[in-house]
Amino acid sequence: MKRSDVVGGAVDWTAQARELDMADPLAEFAERFVAADPDVIYLNGNSLGRLPLGAVARLREVVEQEWGRGLVGSWSRWITQPQMVGDLVGRLVGAAQGQVLVCDSTSVNLYKLASAALAARPGRPVLLTDAGNFPTDRYVLESVARAAGGRLVLLDTIDDVSAAVDEQVAVVSLSLVSYLTGALADMRELTQVSHAAGALVLWDLSHAVGAVSVELDALDVDLAVGCTYKYLNAGPGSPAFLYVRRALQAGLQQPIWGWFGQRDQFAMGAHYDPAPDLRRFLAGSPDVLGLAAVAVGAEMVLEAGIDRVQEKGRRLGDFLITLADAWLAPLGFGLASPRAATQRGMHVSLRHPSARPIAQAVIERGRVIVDFRMPDLIRFGLSPLTTSFGDVCAALESVRDVVASGMDEATPVGLTADR
Ligand SMILES: Cc1ncc(COP(=O)(O)O)c(C=O)c1O
């Protein structure tokens, strides 16, 4: 902090944010996104990332040239896109080629992989997760357990995994970054303890991919899934990805027997005979437009470098927490996220008994978009390619002003649900 940032004994946080932005090596990336209203501060990229200008151009090309002009002939290029774009995403999560597919939704991919993993561990009826895992993960795992006559065990917290994983457990399925608190799980440790007990691990990387450095191959992870509409900016409902460690591919059978997983797809054979490799985890026709957008987002993060992205995200989070300590703790806010940057993903959550009306009032002022999570959390999504330190400063100022002026008390509740 420079002396000029201390005005009359108080720190000038706005000046400090400006300096941090000027020193930010990723600052120019923000200009590569659509900013329909440049005054809006968008801290919800952990739910739906902003629209890259590159995606607008690429989608137009795919629509007008590949679809419009090329028509059905373009399938020769499209048909391998789940693998091609999968390899791009794989580079972001430490996966060598041929282990990542971009296809279907996270929920469907989770179903495919959890079912296959449970079937691969006969005599072990239990799927293990924690009660704080994202709802779709808990629901899907419950349905997998029920369909196979198994059982889902919900632990109170992820910290209970080591004590709970035993010879009954087939699959341990966890989120790397908590959607509630942004806490980053210890992938190395939890993968090791699961393997030591003979279980397979299935990680949900939805809040990590494109934001946090992940090393799936190096940590010997078995299976993973994740979405692409947060830090890969691929748009609402864009296709998700799945990872299957190469050594496991031929031995796992997923339950959705579609023709895209068939060994000889166009022989139109009488019975399902799965491809020997990763392709067996496909089901039906890929979302070609969505895949094009995923490629744009993944290329942009690769260009920025995942280490630099993570580093900036950590600094943004540290800055936010510093401001929250200074401005919001005296107003009754508590930190729900880990204080240590190395233990966080890219969003920071603050706790307040009136979190819901406060978030609502902040959004209704029209400048800052954050979100509320049950029961008492306000989440601040920090997207390193699009969020500036100035954004963080202005957002916290807005929260402070709303609470200090009592605006939150008069505001009706009723935020829309999202993720
Ligand atoms: C951890 C996690 N898993 C899964 C999902 C969503 O899955 P789907 O893409 O199937 O809607 C989300 C959505 O935010 C999520 O945060």
The ligand as a MOL file (V3000), in Angstrom:
LIG
                    3D

  0  0  0     0  0            999 V3000
M  V30 BEGIN CTAB
M  V30 COUNTS 16 16 0 0 0
M  V30 BEGIN ATOM
M  V30 1 C -21.3940 -28.3660 -8.3110 0
M  V30 2 C -22.4360 -28.3440 -9.3780 0
M  V30 3 N -22.7970 -29.4840 -9.9910 0
M  V30 4 C -23.7360 -29.4910 -10.9790 0
M  V30 5 C -24.3540 -28.3220 -11.3690 0
M  V30 6 C -25.4130 -28.2730 -12.4040 0
M  V30 7 O -25.5850 -29.3780 -13.1610 0
M  V30 8 P -26.3640 -29.2720 -14.5510 0
M  V30 9 O -25.3920 -28.6890 -15.5540 0
M  V30 10 O -26.7470 -30.6540 -14.8640 0
M  V30 11 O -27.5240 -28.3590 -14.3760 0
M  V30 12 C -23.9930 -27.1360 -10.7570 0
M  V30 13 C -24.6520 -25.8870 -11.1750 0
M  V30 14 O -24.3790 -24.8160 -10.7670 0
M  V30 15 C -23.0410 -27.1370 -9.7340 0
M  V30 16 O -22.7020 -26.0090 -9.1170 0
M  V30 END ATOM
M  V30 BEGIN BOND
M  V30 1 1 1 2
M  V30 2 1 2 3
M  V30 3 2 2 15
M  V30 4 2 3 4
M  V30 5 1 4 5
M  V30 6 1 5 6
M  V30 7 2 5 12
M  V30 8 1 6 7
M  V30 9 1 7 8
M  V30 10 2 8 9
M  V30 11 1 8 10
M  V30 12 1 8 11
M  V30 13 1 12 13
M  V30 14 1 12 15
M  V30 15 2 13 14
M  V30 16 1 15 16
M  V30 END BOND
M  V30 END CTAB
M  END
